[in-house]
Every structure is written in structure tokens, then in C-alpha cells.
Amino acid sequence: MKKIVFLIFLMFFVLSISAQKDSLQLGDRYAEDQIYASISYAQFFNQPKEISRSGFSYAISMGFIKDIILNKKGNVSVAFGIGYGFDFFNHELKVQEINKVTVFNTSSTLTSNVFKSHNLEIPLEFRLRTSTAKKYDFWRIYGGVKFLYNFSNEFEFVENATKFSYQNVSAYNQFQYGLTLSVGYDEVNLNLFYNLTPTFTNAQINGEAMDSSILKFGLIFYIL
């Protein structure tokens, strides 16, 4: 996993250097190629009735995104990118992998229960902004879709003073996607991610279908 993360960061560095040329004035046209980084408060939604809200949970994301201009003024564009995302959840769902089958339960004896995931991200955006080729402080509204590929997940809990850990559980949905929205001014913007896919596939708890998914909202920073 460390090698994968290193390769992603190396790719960001190479792409950011090549993007400097694209971010310069090109007549009336220019491209807003950017490094992005976000930090968000995260929560599960559509939880089973046995599960209350998650405890304090967060998500971190960073990557590179390529701008493709659609008009002469350069204030309308589409963009695509690649990035890395990390999610950390304090939650109440007891997740175990037994004989290659993921088992879901609740338990009042858990003293710690966390979930961590590492994801490859592919954001696609439609972009509107008040910028010009010479103006770098501007309002923006970017909406789109983000695709996620999970390459590592871990569920860890402590029960009766014993620690249990399960990695890459079989029911975890490796391919996910959701809606994104970024609104703000200059480098700092509000950011929202609403996952349209369930976190687990074919999951049930006490005979009830479980369609838990993830909502994130926080700040995203764009750096030319």
C-alpha cells in the first residue's frame, strides 16, 4: 500500500510541474490546472435502525485536476483528475470477516470501533467561475462526479479488552461514486461529497438490508 501511495504522490508532482505551462496566459484562453486538497467531516447515512450516528469521523483527499476550457473567456470548463483519499470513521457497526464472509452485528461491549479506508479518486467536474486570464482571485462553483476505487480497508474494534482487526473485507464495495460540489472564493472553498453507492454489497443486519453510505462536507483548497 505504501508503494501505491508513493506512486500517486510522485505522479502529482510530475503533473503539477507540467501544469505550470498550462496555467499561464494563452491569449484570452488559459487553463486552471490545479493541485487540490480537502479535509471533511464525514458521516454514514441510511444506517440500520439499530445503529445511531457515527462518532467524530473525517476524510482527507488530495490530487491533481486538469482543466479543459470550453469558451474563449476561459470561465467555463470541464475537468478531470486523479487523487488519493483517506477516510477514518468512529462507528457502531461491528464488522467481522469469518470464513471469507462479512458478518455485521451490533454490540454494547465495544470500547473502540474504527474503520479506515484508502481510495484512488477520479474526479470529473463542470466548472463555472468569474476568472480571467489575468485574474486569479475569483468566485467559483464546481459540480460533478467523483469515482472511487478502494485499494485498502480495515475494520478494527476492541471487545472485552481484546483487539480484533479485519482487512479488506469481502463485502466492502470497492467501486463507488458520488456527487461533488465546491463553492467558494480564491483558494478556500466549501466542499460536499454525497455518495450514491452503498458502502457494502449485499449486506444485511438482523435480516434487514443495509444500504449505509457516506456523506462528507468540509473545505477544499485549490492551488495553482
Secondary structure as UniProt FT lines:
FT   HELIX           2..22
FT   TURN            27..28
FT   STRAND          34..45
FT   TURN            49..50
FT   STRAND          58..69
FT   TURN            72..73
FT   STRAND          76..90
FT   STRAND          94..98
FT   TURN            99..100
FT   STRAND          101..105
FT   TURN            108..109
FT   STRAND          110..129
FT   TURN            133..134
FT   STRAND          139..159
FT   TURN            160..161
FT   STRAND          162..167
FT   TURN            170..171
FT   STRAND          175..185
FT   TURN            186..187
FT   STRAND          188..195
FT   STRAND          204..205
FT   TURN            206..207
FT   STRAND          208..209
FT   STRAND          213..223
//
